[in-house]
């Protein structure tokens, strides 16, 4: 209960930060989230059979896996929301057209995940996960540099690189979640890893959204300062609550609406460039952290091949017990 409340207040505070990080509502929400999270830790430490065994954090590889789970969701997967908004609201593609263009990332994830599944018995897990985050970092940086004149093809190299990185991370990350604990605690470890993925996605979308909105309004106000609407620039920018590129405002002339639309489009590009850089920074930090923390000696003493099968079972639940215990040779 305390953890759920902490997450709810955290996300609420991050969403509210779009109007300014210094407001009493934002500060109170974030402070409450911190207190509730601390209470959760205290409660779990006092339990004989805790929902979260805090002793797991003494294993560096377990901590590294949680960092990876959080970071992959807080970076590329959170940013997908805003990339989709860019394709639909800014470039005017339909939902179907947007989905087809996102396939560059989806196909890259699918292909690389298949390759990663075969590499788990050869390449150390930490190298695969860290290399995956390097690719995600590169992909997000490649997508930056957007302007009001950019087309959707600008995103293709970055979508492919980021997708390849995500595919390289997901498979070994599944084995990392359960490979460092005794079988009796595998469910707990896997659940914590999945929870961190969800927390990263929720917090990432909320935090990036707050930064996105603030940057959008700032850029729009700066652009309007050089137009006949300069006297009302702050009020107009403050009223921009999202990536609406139409510029339509009741009671304004066509020229004024055009100026607002142009300022909003510029703000959208600047905002997306900003959060892409933040996402790249998150992925880069995760690349270093996982390379340092994830260690082969922390894994439970078992052959590499069954561990790879366990990873596949977590990533894609088998329909029968026979599928779960099938050897790598059977898959080939």
C-alpha positions as CSV (number, residue, x, y, z in Angstrom):
1,X,0.0,0.0,0.0
2,X,2.8,2.4,0.9
3,X,4.7,1.7,-2.3
4,X,1.6,2.2,-4.4
5,X,0.8,5.5,-2.7
6,X,4.4,6.6,-3.1
7,X,4.3,5.9,-6.8
8,X,0.9,7.7,-7.2
9,X,2.1,10.8,-5.5
10,X,5.4,10.8,-7.4
11,X,3.7,10.6,-10.7
12,X,1.2,13.2,-9.7
13,X,4.0,15.5,-8.7
14,X,5.9,15.0,-11.9
15,X,2.8,15.6,-14.0
16,X,2.0,18.8,-12.1
17,X,5.5,20.0,-12.6
18,X,4.6,21.1,-16.1
19,X,3.4,24.4,-14.6
20,X,6.6,24.9,-12.7
21,X,8.8,22.8,-10.4
22,X,8.6,25.3,-7.5
23,X,4.9,25.2,-6.9
24,X,3.7,24.1,-3.4
25,X,1.7,21.2,-5.0
26,X,4.7,19.8,-6.8
27,X,7.0,20.1,-3.7
28,X,4.4,18.5,-1.4
29,X,3.7,15.6,-3.8
30,X,7.4,14.8,-4.3
31,X,8.1,15.1,-0.5
32,X,5.1,12.8,0.3
33,X,6.4,10.3,-2.3
34,X,9.8,10.3,-0.5
35,X,8.3,9.8,2.9
36,X,6.0,7.0,1.7
37,X,8.9,5.3,0.0
38,X,11.0,5.5,3.1
39,X,8.0,4.1,5.1
40,X,7.8,1.2,2.6
41,X,11.5,0.3,3.2
42,X,11.1,0.4,7.0
43,X,8.0,-1.8,6.8
44,X,9.7,-4.3,4.6
45,X,12.8,-4.4,6.8
46,X,10.6,-5.2,9.8
47,X,8.8,-8.2,8.2
48,X,9.8,-11.8,8.7
49,X,8.5,-12.6,5.2
50,X,8.8,-9.3,3.3
51,X,7.3,-8.7,-0.1
52,X,10.7,-7.2,-1.0
53,X,13.7,-8.8,0.5
54,X,16.1,-5.9,1.0
55,X,19.0,-8.2,1.3
56,X,18.8,-8.7,-2.4
57,X,20.3,-5.2,-2.9
58,X,23.5,-6.5,-1.4
59,X,24.1,-8.4,-4.7
60,X,25.5,-5.8,-7.2
61,X,24.2,-7.7,-10.1
62,X,20.6,-7.6,-8.8
63,X,20.9,-3.8,-8.3
64,X,22.4,-3.5,-11.8
65,X,19.5,-5.4,-13.3
66,X,17.0,-3.1,-11.5
67,X,18.8,0.0,-12.9
68,X,18.6,-1.5,-16.4
69,X,14.9,-2.3,-16.0
70,X,14.2,1.2,-14.9
71,X,16.4,2.9,-17.4
72,X,15.1,1.1,-20.5
73,X,11.6,2.1,-19.7
74,X,12.5,5.7,-18.5
75,X,14.4,6.4,-21.7
76,X,13.4,4.9,-25.1
77,X,10.0,3.5,-24.1
78,X,8.9,6.7,-22.4
79,X,10.1,8.7,-25.3
80,X,8.0,6.7,-27.7
81,X,4.9,8.6,-26.4
82,X,6.3,11.9,-27.6
83,X,7.8,10.6,-30.8
84,X,4.3,9.3,-31.7
85,X,2.8,12.7,-30.8
86,X,5.4,14.3,-33.1
87,X,4.5,12.1,-36.0
88,X,0.7,12.5,-35.5
89,X,0.3,16.1,-34.3
90,X,3.2,17.8,-35.9
91,X,3.7,15.9,-39.1
92,X,0.0,15.0,-39.5
93,X,0.2,11.2,-40.0
94,X,-2.7,9.0,-39.2
95,X,-2.5,6.4,-36.4
96,X,-1.9,3.8,-39.0
97,X,0.8,5.8,-40.8
98,X,2.5,6.5,-37.5
99,X,2.5,2.9,-36.5
100,X,4.0,1.9,-39.8
101,X,6.9,4.3,-39.2
102,X,7.5,3.1,-35.7
103,X,8.0,-0.4,-37.2
104,X,11.6,0.6,-37.8
105,X,12.1,0.4,-34.1
106,X,9.8,-2.6,-33.6
107,X,11.5,-4.7,-36.3
108,X,14.9,-3.8,-34.9
109,X,13.9,-5.0,-31.4
110,X,12.5,-8.2,-32.9
111,X,15.6,-9.1,-34.9
112,X,18.1,-8.1,-32.3
113,X,16.3,-10.0,-29.5
114,X,16.5,-13.2,-31.6
115,X,20.3,-12.7,-32.0
116,X,20.6,-11.8,-28.3
117,X,18.9,-15.1,-27.4
118,X,21.7,-17.0,-29.1
119,X,24.5,-14.9,-27.7
120,X,23.4,-15.4,-24.0
121,X,25.5,-18.6,-23.9
122,X,28.6,-16.9,-25.4
123,X,28.8,-13.2,-24.5
124,X,28.8,-12.1,-20.8
125,X,25.4,-10.6,-19.7
126,X,26.9,-7.3,-18.6
127,X,28.5,-6.7,-21.9
128,X,25.3,-7.3,-23.8
129,X,23.2,-5.1,-21.5
130,X,25.8,-2.3,-21.5
131,X,26.3,-2.5,-25.3
132,X,22.5,-2.3,-25.6
133,X,22.4,0.9,-23.7
134,X,25.2,2.3,-25.8
135,X,23.0,1.7,-28.8
136,X,20.0,3.2,-27.2
137,X,22.0,6.3,-26.3
138,X,23.3,6.6,-29.9
139,X,19.8,6.1,-31.3
140,X,18.3,8.8,-29.1
141,X,21.1,11.2,-30.0
142,X,20.6,10.4,-33.7
143,X,16.9,11.4,-33.4
144,X,17.9,14.9,-32.1
145,X,18.4,17.9,-34.3
146,X,14.7,18.2,-35.2
147,X,13.5,21.5,-36.6
148,X,10.3,22.9,-38.0
149,X,11.4,21.7,-41.5
150,X,12.4,18.1,-40.5
151,X,10.6,15.2,-42.0
152,X,9.9,11.8,-40.5
153,X,12.8,10.2,-42.3
154,X,15.1,12.1,-39.9
155,X,14.1,9.6,-37.2
156,X,14.9,6.4,-39.1
157,X,18.6,5.9,-38.1
158,X,17.8,6.6,-34.5
159,X,14.7,4.3,-34.4
160,X,16.8,1.4,-35.8
161,X,19.7,2.0,-33.4
162,X,17.5,2.4,-30.3
163,X,15.4,-0.6,-31.2
164,X,18.5,-2.7,-31.7
165,X,19.7,-1.6,-28.3
166,X,16.4,-2.5,-26.6
167,X,16.4,-5.9,-28.2
168,X,19.9,-6.5,-27.0
169,X,19.0,-5.6,-23.4
170,X,15.6,-7.3,-22.9
171,X,16.7,-11.0,-23.3
172,X,19.7,-11.0,-20.9
173,X,17.9,-8.7,-18.5
174,X,15.3,-11.3,-18.0
175,X,17.9,-13.9,-16.9
176,X,19.6,-11.2,-14.7
177,X,16.4,-10.8,-12.8
178,X,16.2,-14.4,-11.6
179,X,19.7,-15.7,-12.1
180,X,21.2,-14.2,-9.0
181,X,18.7,-15.7,-6.5
182,X,17.7,-19.1,-5.3
183,X,14.9,-20.7,-7.2
184,X,12.5,-20.2,-4.2
185,X,12.9,-16.4,-4.6
186,X,12.9,-16.2,-8.4
187,X,9.3,-15.0,-8.4
188,X,10.1,-12.2,-6.0
189,X,13.1,-11.2,-8.0
190,X,11.2,-11.3,-11.3
191,X,8.3,-9.3,-9.8
192,X,10.6,-6.6,-8.5
193,X,12.3,-6.3,-11.9
194,X,8.9,-6.0,-13.7
195,X,7.8,-3.4,-11.2
196,X,10.9,-1.3,-11.9
197,X,10.0,-1.4,-15.6
198,X,6.5,-0.1,-14.8
199,X,7.8,2.5,-12.5
200,X,10.4,3.7,-15.0
201,X,7.7,4.0,-17.7
202,X,5.2,5.9,-15.5
203,X,7.8,8.2,-13.9
204,X,9.6,8.7,-17.3
205,X,6.5,9.7,-19.2
206,X,5.4,12.0,-16.4
207,X,8.8,13.7,-15.8
208,X,9.6,14.0,-19.5
209,X,6.1,15.4,-20.1
210,X,6.6,18.1,-17.5
211,X,10.0,19.1,-19.1
212,X,8.4,18.9,-22.6
213,X,5.6,21.2,-21.6
214,X,7.8,23.7,-19.9
215,X,10.3,23.9,-22.8
216,X,7.4,24.1,-25.3
217,X,5.9,27.1,-23.5
218,X,9.3,28.8,-23.1
219,X,10.2,28.5,-26.8
220,X,6.7,29.6,-27.9
221,X,6.9,32.7,-25.7
222,X,10.4,33.5,-27.1
223,X,9.2,33.2,-30.7
224,X,6.1,35.3,-30.1
225,X,8.1,38.1,-28.4
226,X,9.2,39.2,-31.9
227,X,5.7,39.5,-33.3
228,X,2.7,41.9,-32.8
229,X,1.5,39.4,-30.1
230,X,4.5,40.2,-27.9
231,X,2.4,41.9,-25.2
232,X,0.4,38.7,-24.9
233,X,3.2,36.2,-25.5
234,X,3.4,35.0,-21.9
235,X,-0.4,34.5,-21.6
236,X,-0.6,32.7,-24.9
237,X,2.4,30.4,-24.2
238,X,1.0,29.6,-20.7
239,X,-2.2,28.4,-22.4
240,X,-0.4,25.9,-24.6
241,X,-1.0,22.7,-22.6
242,X,0.3,20.2,-25.2
243,X,1.7,19.7,-28.7
244,X,-1.2,21.4,-30.5
245,X,0.4,22.7,-33.7
246,X,-2.8,24.3,-35.2
247,X,-2.4,27.6,-33.5
248,X,-6.1,28.1,-33.6
249,X,-7.4,30.6,-31.0
250,X,-10.8,32.2,-31.0
251,X,-11.0,35.9,-31.8
252,X,-7.6,36.2,-33.5
253,X,-6.8,37.1,-37.0
254,X,-5.4,34.6,-39.5
255,X,-1.9,36.2,-39.2
256,X,-2.0,35.9,-35.4
257,X,-3.1,32.3,-35.6
258,X,-0.3,31.6,-38.1
259,X,2.3,33.2,-35.7
260,X,1.0,31.1,-32.8
261,X,1.1,27.9,-34.9
262,X,4.7,28.6,-36.0
263,X,5.8,29.4,-32.4
264,X,4.2,26.1,-31.2
265,X,5.8,24.1,-34.0
266,X,9.2,25.5,-33.0
267,X,8.5,24.8,-29.4
268,X,7.5,21.2,-30.2
269,X,10.8,20.6,-32.0
270,X,12.9,22.2,-29.2
271,X,11.0,20.2,-26.5
272,X,11.5,16.9,-28.3
273,X,15.2,17.6,-28.8
274,X,15.5,18.4,-25.1
275,X,13.8,15.2,-23.8
276,X,15.7,13.1,-26.3
277,X,18.9,14.4,-24.8
278,X,17.6,13.6,-21.3
279,X,16.7,10.1,-22.4
280,X,20.1,9.6,-23.9
281,X,21.7,10.7,-20.7
282,X,19.6,8.1,-18.7
283,X,20.7,5.4,-21.1
284,X,24.3,6.4,-21.0
285,X,24.3,6.3,-17.2
286,X,22.7,2.9,-17.3
287,X,25.4,1.7,-19.7
288,X,28.1,2.5,-17.2
289,X,26.3,1.3,-14.2
290,X,25.4,-2.1,-15.6
291,X,28.9,-2.6,-16.9
292,X,30.3,-2.0,-13.4
293,X,27.6,-3.7,-11.3
294,X,26.6,-6.8,-13.2
295,X,29.1,-9.6,-12.5
296,X,29.2,-13.2,-13.7
297,X,30.1,-14.6,-10.2
298,X,26.9,-13.3,-8.7
299,X,24.7,-15.7,-10.8
300,X,23.5,-18.9,-9.2
301,X,25.8,-21.9,-10.0
302,X,24.1,-23.5,-12.9
303,X,25.0,-24.2,-16.5
304,X,24.7,-21.3,-18.9
305,X,22.3,-23.0,-21.3
306,X,19.5,-23.6,-18.8
307,X,19.9,-20.0,-17.7
308,X,19.3,-18.9,-21.3
309,X,16.2,-21.1,-21.4
310,X,14.9,-19.4,-18.3
311,X,15.5,-16.0,-19.9
312,X,13.4,-17.0,-22.8
313,X,10.7,-18.4,-20.6
314,X,10.5,-15.0,-18.7
315,X,10.5,-13.0,-21.9
316,X,8.0,-15.2,-23.7
317,X,6.0,-17.4,-21.3
318,X,5.8,-21.0,-22.6
319,X,2.5,-22.7,-23.1
320,X,3.6,-26.0,-21.7
321,X,6.1,-27.2,-19.1
322,X,7.9,-29.1,-21.9
323,X,8.6,-25.7,-23.7
324,X,10.2,-24.3,-20.6
325,X,12.6,-27.2,-20.1
326,X,13.5,-27.7,-23.7
327,X,17.2,-27.5,-24.4
328,X,18.9,-25.0,-26.7
329,X,19.6,-27.8,-29.2
330,X,15.8,-28.5,-29.4
331,X,15.2,-24.9,-30.4
332,X,17.7,-25.2,-33.2
